[in-house]
Amino acid sequence: MFLLDAVEEYLGSIDSWPSPIIFDLFAENPKSAVIERLTSFFAGNEVPQTLAYRLYSACNPLAADDLVRRLFSTSFSLWRSSDVVRRHSMYYDVRIKKLVRRDVPYLPSLLDLREKAVPVPGLQETKLGVHNTATPTVINAALQSVRQVPL
């Protein structure tokens, strides 16, 4: 099995992912805002952290830096452990195909309230797929080699 195939088991085909996320993965310099968007997308869609980071570093050579790895890990851990971070993070949920925020109950023990994804009203529809990125030719070329990375 290949790395991208394993991630696509969680998220569906890369052509159904938000174009801005694909652009961030392949072409954007790894900075804190990019890493926050990526970790929200991966963590919100329940992709394991190690798998998400391996894909990121395979897609973007700049992400292989140790500082980027630590920032990615910290951001991912915060997303998983902090109700406040999840409440304020917006991401594309691949199951309902919408931008969502997490509805995290303040008192989860009352009436068995569970955290759930809630669509954010009033936003433009998210463009999907490599062909809707700013650099589809470059990303498709890089994607060919990423598809060959073993798990």
C-alpha positions in Angstrom: 0.0 0.0 0.0 1.1 3.6 -0.7 1.0 6.6 1.7 -1.5 8.6 -0.3 -3.8 5.5 -0.6 -3.8 5.2 3.2 -4.7 8.8 3.7 -7.4 8.6 1.0 -9.0 5.8 3.0 -9.8 8.4 5.6 -10.6 11.4 3.3 -11.6 10.0 0.0 -9.8 10.8 -3.3 -7.5 13.8 -3.2 -9.7 15.2 -6.0 -12.5 15.6 -3.4 -10.3 17.5 -1.0 -10.5 21.3 -0.7 -8.2 23.0 -3.2 -6.8 25.4 -0.6 -5.7 22.4 1.5 -4.1 20.7 -1.5 -2.3 23.9 -2.3 -1.1 24.2 1.3 0.2 20.6 1.2 2.2 20.9 -1.9 3.0 24.6 -2.6 2.7 26.8 0.4 5.7 27.5 2.7 5.1 25.8 6.0 4.2 28.6 8.4 2.0 28.5 11.4 -1.3 29.5 9.6 -0.7 26.8 7.0 0.0 24.2 9.6 -3.1 25.2 11.6 -5.3 24.8 8.5 -3.7 21.4 7.7 -3.9 20.0 11.2 -7.6 21.2 11.5 -8.4 19.4 8.3 -6.6 16.2 9.1 -7.5 16.0 12.8 -11.1 17.1 12.2 -11.4 14.2 9.7 -9.7 11.8 12.1 -6.5 11.1 10.1 -3.8 9.9 12.5 -1.2 12.4 13.2 1.8 10.4 12.0 0.0 9.6 8.7 -0.9 13.2 8.2 2.6 14.4 8.8 4.2 11.8 6.6 1.9 12.9 3.8 2.7 16.6 4.4 6.5 15.9 4.3 6.2 13.8 1.2 4.2 16.5 -0.6 6.3 19.4 0.5 10.1 19.0 1.1 10.1 22.1 3.3 7.8 20.3 5.7 10.5 17.7 6.5 12.3 20.3 8.7 12.5 19.3 12.3 11.0 22.6 13.5 8.0 22.1 11.1 7.5 18.6 12.4 7.4 19.8 16.0 5.0 22.7 15.1 2.8 20.2 13.2 2.8 17.8 16.2 2.1 20.6 18.7 -0.8 22.0 16.6 -2.2 18.5 16.1 -2.0 17.7 19.8 -3.7 21.0 20.7 -6.5 20.3 18.3 -7.1 16.9 19.8 -6.8 18.0 23.5 -8.3 21.5 23.6 -12.0 22.1 23.4 -11.3 25.8 22.9 -9.0 25.1 19.9 -11.6 22.8 18.3 -14.4 25.3 18.9 -12.5 28.0 17.1 -11.1 25.9 14.3 -12.9 25.7 11.0 -12.2 22.8 8.6 -13.8 21.0 5.6 -15.6 17.9 6.8 -15.3 15.2 4.1 -18.3 13.3 5.3 -20.8 16.1 5.1 -18.9 18.0 2.4 -19.0 21.4 4.1 -16.9 23.8 6.1 -17.6 23.2 9.7 -16.8 24.2 13.3 -16.9 21.8 16.1 -19.8 22.1 18.5 -18.1 21.1 21.8 -20.4 20.9 24.7 -19.3 22.9 27.8 -20.7 20.3 30.1 -20.3 17.0 28.2 -21.6 14.9 31.2 -25.1 16.5 31.1 -27.6 14.5 29.0 -24.8 12.8 27.1 -24.0 15.8 24.9 -21.5 14.8 22.2 -19.2 16.9 20.2 -20.2 17.2 16.5 -19.4 19.1 13.3 -21.7 22.0 12.6 -21.8 23.7 9.1 -20.8 27.3 9.1 -23.6 29.3 7.4 -22.9 32.1 4.9 -19.7 30.9 3.4 -18.9 30.4 -0.3 -18.9 26.9 -1.5 -15.4 25.3 -1.2 -13.6 24.6 -4.4 -12.3 21.0 -4.6 -9.6 19.2 -6.4 -6.1 19.8 -7.8 -7.5 21.5 -10.9 -8.9 24.3 -8.8 -5.6 25.2 -7.1 -3.4 28.1 -8.2 -0.8 25.7 -9.6 -2.5 22.5 -10.9 0.3 21.6 -13.3 3.0 21.8 -10.7 0.9 20.0 -8.1 -0.1 17.2 -10.6 3.6 16.7 -11.4 4.5 16.4 -7.7 1.5 14.2 -7.0 2.8 11.6 -9.4 5.9 11.0 -7.2 3.8 11.2 -4.0 1.6 8.4 -5.3 4.6 6.2 -5.3 5.7 6.7 -1.6 5.2 3.5 0.2 3.3 3.3 3.5 
